[in-house]
Amino acid sequence: MISSIVNKAKTSRVFKNISWLVGGKVVQMIIAFVINILTTRYLGNSNFGLISYAAVYTGFFSSLCSLGLNSVIVKEMLEHKDKQGELLGTSIAMRLAASVLSWISIICLSCIIDKGEPQTTKIVGLCCIGMVFQSFTILEYWFQARLESKVCAIATIIAYLAMSAYKAVLLLLGKSVGWFAVAMSIDYIAVVVVVYIFYKKKNGPAFSFSWPTGKRLLSQSYHFIISTLMVSIYGNTDKFMLKHMLHNTSSVGDYGAAVQLSLAWVFVLQAIIDSFYPSIMELHKQDYEKYRKRNIQLYSIVFYVALVASVGITVIAKPAVLFLYKEKYIGAVEPLKVITWYTAFSYLGVARNAWLVCEGKQKYLKYLYGSAVVLNILINWLLIPKFGATGAAVASLITQIGTSIVLPLFIKPIRENSILMLKGITFRR
């Protein structure tokens, strides 16, 4: 009886946490959506494509900057509650060092790859500044571990208010594309400031640095560094190959607009996953059967919420693009109809991280995603010359289905997870 009451209370906290995350993101979306649409229209598909291409470099290096710590820090804080300040301080210091080195490396790399295109290198450098400030967003996981995501919701609302206000001023003043490239940094700065203020108000533990703690964290997370690097490569290869195979940024702009629309709602999925994460960790130690069922429940919710959204987006793709972006982005319609189906499988992969951490199977991800990179590059190489942005969308969809469900079936240590996913999709327990 008592355990039943406790479980109901935990479930209530999980869904209350989801409501805060989703509610905050809804407000954020409403604030930012109109500004983003106006910005995309204002820049045109060539300049917008330039920013989308520049963001590829950030995507490639994001895994190195995060050091895979996002996937293990909640578990560490739940298991070592007396060392949370040390865990956070060490994580921030390591991520900051990695981010600064990555930013310098990106500029050097762009000078080589985009030789003779100084404007491209300039935009790449400006877009990637935000990576440095992103290092401090690890603080959000302290609140998630305490099921206090209200703070994160408030922080993101304020951040998007700041970024939207910044973009609105640029639109009114008619500024050049370089000014818009800095917008991502404004977002991260605002989040960090607000989260830190709440962290101090909640009497969060003082930060400290420890080499032994850093080594322990990296020993758990380095598998995620490699795997997320592979994810970043096949997640951004499409834009990179579009620019260099078609020799223009307009197709990248059309593809970027399609991706922007298809991802406008996925904060709902991320909120669900973030709120399930702590309870899955706890159930793994307390009740293994309930732990398995909770994973299946998460996969089922993620897949069918995404499925419903993808059907709706496919139906309204053309009128939505024409209404929001006008005729100059008509090339985004067909890619949008394809890329929206990517979401269900992509977020099944995100949801899988909780199971991987609990089971200690992170090391197998590098083999999984390494195979995915090869598959993605090959399909893009075959489809982009003939189908352009739509071919890139098809390549991403096929790769994601393979990565989330099909390929893991051939890797015995993680085969069970694909079985759990299939049970969630087919409503089996």
C-alpha positions as CSV (number, residue, x, y, z in Angstrom):
1,M,0.0,0.0,0.0
2,I,2.7,2.4,1.0
3,S,4.9,1.6,-2.0
4,S,1.9,2.1,-4.3
5,I,1.4,5.6,-2.8
6,V,5.1,6.4,-3.2
7,N,5.1,5.2,-6.8
8,K,2.0,7.3,-7.6
9,A,3.7,10.3,-6.0
10,K,6.8,9.8,-8.1
11,T,4.7,9.4,-11.2
12,S,2.8,12.6,-10.3
13,R,6.1,14.4,-10.0
14,V,7.3,13.1,-13.4
15,F,4.2,14.4,-15.2
16,K,4.2,17.7,-13.3
17,N,7.8,18.0,-14.4
18,I,6.8,17.3,-18.0
19,S,4.1,20.0,-17.7
20,W,6.6,22.6,-16.7
21,L,9.0,21.6,-19.4
22,V,6.3,21.5,-22.1
23,G,4.6,24.6,-20.9
24,G,7.8,26.6,-20.9
25,K,8.7,25.4,-24.3
26,V,5.3,26.3,-25.7
27,V,5.7,29.8,-24.5
28,Q,9.2,29.8,-25.9
29,M,7.9,28.5,-29.3
30,I,5.2,31.1,-29.5
31,I,7.7,33.9,-28.8
32,A,10.4,32.7,-31.2
33,F,8.3,31.2,-34.0
34,V,7.2,34.4,-35.7
35,I,10.6,36.0,-35.3
36,N,12.3,33.0,-36.8
37,I,9.9,33.0,-39.8
38,L,10.5,36.7,-40.4
39,T,14.2,36.2,-40.1
40,T,14.2,33.3,-42.6
41,R,12.1,35.4,-45.1
42,Y,14.3,38.4,-44.6
43,L,17.6,36.6,-45.1
44,G,16.4,34.6,-48.2
45,N,17.4,31.0,-48.9
46,S,20.9,31.9,-49.9
47,N,21.9,33.8,-46.7
48,F,19.8,31.5,-44.5
49,G,21.6,28.6,-46.2
50,L,24.9,30.3,-45.3
51,I,23.9,30.4,-41.6
52,S,22.6,26.8,-41.8
53,Y,25.9,25.7,-43.4
54,A,27.9,27.5,-40.7
55,A,25.9,25.7,-38.0
56,V,27.1,22.4,-39.5
57,Y,30.5,23.1,-38.0
58,T,28.9,23.7,-34.6
59,G,27.1,20.4,-35.1
60,F,30.3,18.5,-35.9
61,F,32.1,19.8,-32.8
62,S,29.1,19.8,-30.3
63,S,29.9,16.3,-29.1
64,L,33.5,17.2,-28.4
65,C,32.4,20.3,-26.5
66,S,29.8,18.4,-24.3
67,L,32.3,15.6,-23.7
68,G,29.3,13.2,-23.4
69,L,28.6,14.5,-19.9
70,N,24.9,15.3,-20.5
71,S,24.2,11.5,-20.6
72,V,25.9,10.7,-17.3
73,I,25.7,13.8,-15.1
74,V,22.1,13.2,-13.8
75,K,23.0,9.6,-12.7
76,E,26.2,10.8,-11.0
77,M,24.3,13.5,-9.1
78,L,21.7,11.1,-7.9
79,E,24.3,8.6,-6.8
80,H,26.7,11.1,-5.2
81,K,24.5,13.8,-3.7
82,D,27.3,15.0,-1.4
83,K,29.6,15.8,-4.3
84,Q,27.3,17.7,-6.6
85,G,29.3,20.9,-6.5
86,E,32.4,19.0,-7.4
87,L,30.6,17.2,-10.2
88,L,29.2,20.5,-11.7
89,G,32.5,22.4,-11.3
90,T,34.6,19.7,-12.8
91,S,32.1,19.3,-15.7
92,I,31.9,23.0,-16.5
93,A,35.7,23.4,-16.4
94,M,36.3,20.5,-18.8
95,R,33.5,21.6,-21.2
96,L,34.8,25.2,-21.2
97,A,38.3,24.1,-22.2
98,A,36.9,21.8,-24.9
99,S,34.7,24.5,-26.3
100,V,37.4,27.1,-26.6
101,L,39.7,24.7,-28.4
102,S,36.9,23.6,-30.6
103,W,36.0,27.2,-31.6
104,I,39.6,27.8,-32.6
105,S,39.8,24.5,-34.5
106,I,36.6,25.3,-36.4
107,I,37.9,28.7,-37.7
108,C,41.1,27.0,-38.9
109,L,39.1,24.2,-40.5
110,S,36.8,26.6,-42.3
111,C,39.8,28.6,-43.7
112,I,41.0,25.4,-45.3
113,I,37.6,23.8,-46.5
114,D,36.0,27.1,-47.5
115,K,39.2,28.6,-49.0
116,G,38.5,31.7,-51.0
117,E,35.1,32.4,-49.2
118,P,36.0,34.9,-46.4
119,Q,32.3,35.6,-45.8
120,T,31.6,32.0,-45.1
121,T,34.5,31.7,-42.6
122,K,33.4,34.9,-40.9
123,I,29.8,33.6,-40.5
124,V,31.2,30.2,-39.3
125,G,33.3,31.9,-36.6
126,L,30.3,34.1,-35.4
127,C,27.9,31.2,-35.3
128,C,30.2,29.0,-33.2
129,I,30.8,31.6,-30.4
130,G,27.7,30.2,-28.6
131,M,29.6,26.9,-28.0
132,V,31.7,28.6,-25.3
133,F,28.7,29.7,-23.4
134,Q,26.9,26.4,-23.9
135,S,29.5,24.9,-21.5
136,F,27.6,26.3,-18.5
137,T,24.2,24.9,-19.4
138,I,25.3,21.7,-17.5
139,L,23.7,23.5,-14.5
140,E,20.3,22.7,-15.9
141,Y,20.9,19.0,-15.1
142,W,21.2,19.8,-11.4
143,F,17.6,21.0,-11.5
144,Q,16.5,18.0,-13.6
145,A,18.0,15.6,-11.1
146,R,15.8,17.3,-8.4
147,L,12.8,17.2,-10.7
148,E,12.7,21.0,-10.6
149,S,12.5,21.7,-14.3
150,K,10.4,24.8,-13.7
151,V,13.6,26.7,-13.4
152,C,14.8,25.4,-16.8
153,A,11.5,26.4,-18.3
154,I,11.7,29.9,-16.9
155,A,15.3,30.3,-18.1
156,T,14.5,29.2,-21.7
157,I,11.6,31.6,-21.9
158,I,13.7,34.5,-20.8
159,A,16.5,33.4,-23.2
160,Y,14.1,33.2,-26.1
161,L,12.7,36.6,-25.2
162,A,16.2,38.0,-25.3
163,M,17.1,36.3,-28.6
164,S,13.8,37.3,-30.2
165,A,14.2,40.9,-29.1
166,Y,17.7,40.9,-30.6
167,K,16.5,39.5,-33.9
168,A,13.6,41.9,-34.0
169,V,16.0,44.9,-33.6
170,L,18.1,43.5,-36.4
171,L,15.1,43.1,-38.7
172,L,14.0,46.7,-37.9
173,L,17.5,48.1,-38.6
174,G,18.0,45.9,-41.7
175,K,21.3,44.4,-40.5
176,S,23.5,42.1,-42.5
177,V,23.7,38.3,-42.1
178,G,26.7,38.5,-39.8
179,W,24.6,40.0,-37.0
180,F,22.1,37.2,-37.2
181,A,24.9,34.7,-36.9
182,V,25.5,35.9,-33.3
183,A,21.9,35.2,-32.2
184,M,22.7,31.7,-30.9
185,S,25.2,33.2,-28.4
186,I,22.6,35.5,-27.1
187,D,20.4,32.5,-26.3
188,Y,23.0,30.6,-24.4
189,I,24.2,33.7,-22.4
190,A,20.7,34.4,-21.2
191,V,20.0,30.8,-20.2
192,V,23.3,30.6,-18.2
193,V,22.6,33.9,-16.4
194,V,19.1,33.0,-15.4
195,V,19.9,29.4,-14.4
196,Y,22.9,30.5,-12.3
197,I,20.7,33.1,-10.5
198,F,18.2,30.4,-9.6
199,Y,21.0,28.0,-8.6
200,K,22.3,30.5,-6.1
201,K,18.8,31.2,-4.8
202,K,18.4,27.4,-4.2
203,N,21.7,27.4,-2.3
204,G,23.3,25.1,-4.8
205,P,26.7,23.7,-3.7
206,A,29.8,25.7,-4.4
207,F,31.7,24.6,-7.5
208,S,35.1,22.8,-7.1
209,F,37.4,21.0,-9.5
210,S,38.8,17.5,-9.1
211,W,41.0,15.6,-11.5
212,P,40.0,12.2,-10.1
213,T,36.3,13.2,-10.6
214,G,37.0,14.4,-14.1
215,K,38.7,11.2,-15.0
216,R,35.8,9.1,-13.6
217,L,33.3,11.2,-15.5
218,L,35.2,10.8,-18.7
219,S,35.6,7.1,-18.2
220,Q,31.8,6.8,-18.3
221,S,31.1,9.5,-20.9
222,Y,33.8,9.0,-23.5
223,H,31.7,6.4,-25.3
224,F,29.1,9.1,-25.7
225,I,31.7,11.5,-27.0
226,I,32.5,9.1,-29.8
227,S,28.9,8.1,-30.5
228,T,27.6,11.7,-30.4
229,L,30.4,12.7,-32.7
230,M,29.2,10.0,-35.1
231,V,25.6,11.3,-34.7
232,S,26.8,14.9,-35.4
233,I,28.6,13.8,-38.5
234,Y,25.6,12.0,-40.1
235,G,23.2,14.6,-38.7
236,N,25.1,17.4,-40.5
237,T,26.6,15.6,-43.4
238,D,23.5,16.4,-45.5
239,K,23.9,20.2,-45.4
240,F,27.7,19.9,-45.8
241,M,27.3,17.7,-48.9
242,L,24.5,19.8,-50.3
243,K,26.7,22.9,-50.4
244,H,29.8,21.2,-51.8
245,M,28.1,18.9,-54.3
246,L,25.6,21.4,-55.6
247,H,27.9,24.4,-55.2
248,N,25.3,26.8,-53.7
249,T,23.8,27.7,-50.3
250,S,20.2,28.1,-51.7
251,S,19.6,24.3,-51.5
252,V,21.0,24.3,-48.0
253,G,18.6,27.2,-47.2
254,D,15.6,25.2,-48.5
255,Y,16.7,22.1,-46.5
256,G,17.3,24.3,-43.4
257,A,13.8,25.8,-43.7
258,A,12.3,22.3,-43.9
259,V,14.2,21.1,-40.9
260,Q,13.3,24.2,-38.9
261,L,9.6,23.6,-39.5
262,S,9.8,19.9,-38.8
263,L,11.6,20.5,-35.5
264,A,9.3,23.3,-34.3
265,W,7.4,21.1,-31.9
266,V,10.1,18.5,-30.8
267,F,10.6,20.2,-27.5
268,V,7.6,18.2,-26.4
269,L,9.5,14.9,-27.0
270,Q,12.7,16.3,-25.3
271,A,10.6,17.4,-22.3
272,I,9.0,13.9,-22.0
273,I,12.4,12.2,-22.2
274,D,14.1,14.6,-19.7
275,S,11.3,14.0,-17.2
276,F,11.4,10.2,-17.5
277,Y,15.1,10.0,-17.2
278,P,15.5,10.4,-13.3
279,S,12.6,7.9,-12.7
280,I,14.2,5.3,-15.0
281,M,17.5,5.7,-13.2
282,E,15.8,5.1,-9.8
283,L,13.7,2.1,-11.0
284,H,16.8,0.4,-12.3
285,K,18.1,0.2,-8.8
286,Q,14.8,-0.6,-7.1
287,D,12.6,-2.7,-9.4
288,Y,14.1,-4.0,-12.7
289,E,10.7,-5.2,-14.1
290,K,9.1,-1.8,-13.6
291,Y,12.3,-0.3,-15.0
292,R,11.8,-2.2,-18.3
293,K,8.2,-1.3,-18.4
294,R,9.0,2.4,-17.9
295,N,11.4,2.3,-20.8
296,I,8.8,0.6,-23.0
297,Q,6.3,3.3,-21.9
298,L,8.7,6.0,-22.9
299,Y,9.4,4.6,-26.3
300,S,5.7,4.2,-27.0
301,I,4.9,7.7,-26.0
302,V,7.8,9.2,-28.0
303,F,7.0,7.2,-31.1
304,Y,3.3,7.8,-31.3
305,V,3.4,11.5,-30.4
306,A,6.0,11.9,-33.2
307,L,3.9,9.8,-35.6
308,V,0.8,12.0,-35.1
309,A,2.8,15.2,-35.6
310,S,4.5,13.8,-38.7
311,V,1.1,12.9,-40.4
312,G,-0.1,16.5,-39.7
313,I,3.0,18.1,-41.1
314,T,3.0,16.0,-44.2
315,V,-0.6,17.0,-45.0
316,I,0.0,20.7,-44.5
317,A,3.5,20.9,-45.8
318,K,2.9,22.9,-49.0
319,P,0.4,25.4,-47.7
320,A,2.5,25.9,-44.5
321,V,5.7,26.6,-46.5
322,L,3.9,29.0,-48.9
323,F,2.2,30.8,-46.0
324,L,5.2,31.1,-43.7
325,Y,8.1,31.4,-46.2
326,K,6.4,32.5,-49.4
327,E,7.3,31.3,-53.0
328,K,11.0,31.7,-52.7
329,Y,11.1,28.7,-50.3
330,I,9.0,26.4,-52.4
331,G,12.0,24.1,-52.7
332,A,11.5,23.2,-49.0
333,V,8.1,21.5,-49.5
334,E,9.3,18.0,-50.6
335,P,12.2,17.8,-48.1
336,L,9.8,18.7,-45.3
337,K,7.4,15.9,-46.3
338,V,10.3,13.5,-45.8
339,I,12.3,14.9,-43.0
340,T,9.4,15.1,-40.6
341,W,9.3,11.3,-40.4
342,Y,12.9,11.3,-39.2
343,T,11.7,12.7,-35.8
344,A,10.1,9.6,-34.4
345,F,13.2,7.5,-34.9
346,S,15.6,10.2,-34.0
347,Y,14.0,10.7,-30.6
348,L,13.7,7.0,-30.0
349,G,17.5,7.1,-30.1
350,V,17.6,10.0,-27.7
351,A,15.3,8.2,-25.3
352,R,17.6,5.1,-25.5
353,N,20.4,6.9,-23.6
354,A,18.8,6.3,-20.2
355,W,18.8,2.5,-20.8
356,L,22.4,2.6,-22.1
357,V,23.6,4.4,-19.0
358,C,21.8,2.1,-16.6
359,E,23.0,-1.0,-18.4
360,G,26.5,0.3,-19.0
361,K,26.4,-0.4,-22.7
362,Q,27.5,3.0,-23.9
363,K,30.7,1.6,-25.6
364,Y,28.7,-0.1,-28.3
365,L,27.3,3.1,-29.6
366,K,30.5,4.0,-31.4
367,Y,30.1,0.9,-33.6
368,L,26.5,1.6,-34.2
369,Y,27.0,5.2,-35.2
370,G,30.2,4.6,-37.1
371,S,28.2,2.3,-39.3
372,A,25.5,5.0,-39.6
373,V,28.0,7.6,-40.8
374,V,29.2,5.3,-43.6
375,L,25.6,4.5,-44.6
376,N,24.5,8.2,-44.5
377,I,27.4,9.5,-46.6
378,L,26.9,6.7,-49.2
379,I,23.1,7.4,-49.5
380,N,23.7,11.2,-49.7
381,W,26.3,10.7,-52.4
382,L,23.9,8.7,-54.4
383,L,20.8,10.8,-54.0
384,I,21.9,14.5,-53.7
385,P,23.1,14.9,-57.3
386,K,19.7,13.8,-58.7
387,F,17.2,14.8,-56.0
388,G,19.0,17.7,-54.2
389,A,17.6,18.6,-50.8
390,T,14.9,15.9,-51.0
391,G,17.6,13.3,-51.5
392,A,19.4,14.5,-48.4
393,A,16.1,14.2,-46.4
394,V,15.6,10.6,-47.6
395,A,19.2,9.8,-46.7
396,S,18.7,11.1,-43.1
397,L,15.4,9.2,-42.7
398,I,16.9,5.8,-43.8
399,T,19.9,6.3,-41.7
400,Q,17.9,7.1,-38.6
401,I,15.6,4.1,-38.9
402,G,18.7,1.9,-39.2
403,T,20.5,3.5,-36.3
404,S,17.5,3.5,-33.9
405,I,16.1,0.0,-34.5
406,V,17.6,-2.1,-37.3
407,L,21.4,-1.9,-36.8
408,P,21.2,-2.6,-33.0
409,L,19.4,-5.9,-33.7
410,F,22.8,-7.1,-35.1
411,I,24.8,-6.0,-32.0
412,K,24.0,-8.6,-29.4
413,P,24.7,-6.5,-26.2
414,I,22.2,-3.8,-27.2
415,R,19.8,-6.0,-29.1
416,E,17.4,-6.0,-26.1
417,N,16.9,-2.3,-26.4
418,S,15.6,-2.6,-30.0
419,I,13.2,-5.3,-28.7
420,L,12.0,-2.9,-26.0
421,M,11.5,-0.2,-28.6
422,L,9.5,-2.7,-30.8
423,K,7.4,-3.6,-27.8
424,G,6.7,0.1,-27.2
425,I,5.7,0.6,-30.9
426,T,3.5,-2.5,-30.9
427,F,2.0,-1.8,-27.4
428,R,3.4,-5.0,-26.0
429,R,4.6,-5.3,-22.4
